[in-house]
Amino acid sequence: MTSGPTQAEAGGILTIDLAAITANYRALTRRVLPAECTAVVKANGYGCGLEQVTATLVAAGCKTFFVSQLDEARRVRALTPTATIYVLNGFPAGTGPALAQIDAQPVINSAVELAEWDQFVLASGWRGGIGLHVDTGMNRLGLSLDEAAAIAPRIHAGNHGITLLMSHFACSEEPANPLNGHQIRRFREIRTLYRGIPASLANSSGIYLGPAAHCDLVRPGAALYGINPTPNAANPMQPVVDLRARVLQIRSVAKGDTVGYGATWTAERDTRLAIVAAGYADGYPRAAIATAGEPGRQVLVGSIRCPIVGRVSMDLFAVDVTDVPQGAIHRGGLVTLIGGTLGVDEVAAQAGTIGYELLTNLGSRYHRMWTNELGPT
């Protein structure tokens, strides 16, 4: 399964291992039992392909999906007629008929949205459900605790429509952060007012805070795609993404020569460079500019780590390959930008960002391949 330009025409090859996504989903499922493990497939499946990822997770047994926008929900529904689909960005005005048509459930994030939803239900007779998002400390979307408490009596009505009560961790990547405990307690208290309604609090990292965070459903996203949900420990997830880019030219620069826009890097020795066909137009970050003595980011040439030198430009960047044996790197060869010993989290950290941003920005100019390399798990 492939998309985009052919390998011969593309500057890079992006390989997504769907078997690794399956393995990650099953590992998380085992960890949270008896809670249900759902899947977040927003942002084009975190850059890995919404259709391919969703089909893989349906085959792995996933029955509930979370997306951000209605169009994403429509694409998920086209692949699975029976799954439960929640739309995290809520209920934009006028979208009721479209949500009803595909049987997707908006996550209600405010009292205004709830009132508008009730009006739609009254006018249309629609009996589909909604999620209810309660803010326990993120201070982003969600009803306040007081608002959630005030509307809790509606669950005693015959058609209250609430199928999920949810909140979202702000600091779950930091297990010792006291806000995690505060949010767990606040959510536990509000749950007592919504007895009988399934509840969900944990994202990928929240799963690793233990059973008190699991509730009835967990909502992993990043972990499914190989991003480490436990940043201060070894990554328990299988790597999913491998990104390689083509070498366009090998050239030599003399000691004292500069490289790239702004002449930010000066060669401290006679240097061999590989010019690589990828840049920020492909989602490879421009940040973390390399200067002499501070190589910043690296790529792999075979198993050898080589520093990127100078600025990453729109379509190109330069790599110092002086220490690579002659013949081991050549025009038309490939260097590894993500993969092997260069995990997505390390590459993101080198560029001053996070794995989420790196994956979701990977561009359309790569030749994309979806594989199933791990086999049964």
Secondary structure, DSSP 8 states (H G I E B T S, - for coil): -EESS-TTT-SEEEEEEHHHHHHHHHHHHHHHTTSEE-EE-HHHHHTT-HHHHHHHHHHTT--EEEESSHHHHHHHHTT-SS-EEEETT---TT-HHHHHHHT-EEEE-SHHHHHHHHHHHHHH-----EEEEB-SS--SSSB-HHHHHHHGGGGGSTT--EEEEE---SSTTSTT-HHHHHHHHHHHHHHGGGTTS-EE---HHHHTT-GGGT-SEE---GGGGT--SSTTS---S---EEEEEEEEEEEEE-TT-EESGGG-EE-SS-EEEEEES--GGGT----S--BTTB---EEEETTEEEEEES---SS-EEEE-TTS-TTSS-TT-EEEEEBTTB-HHHHHHHTTS-HHHHHHT--TTSEEEEE--S---
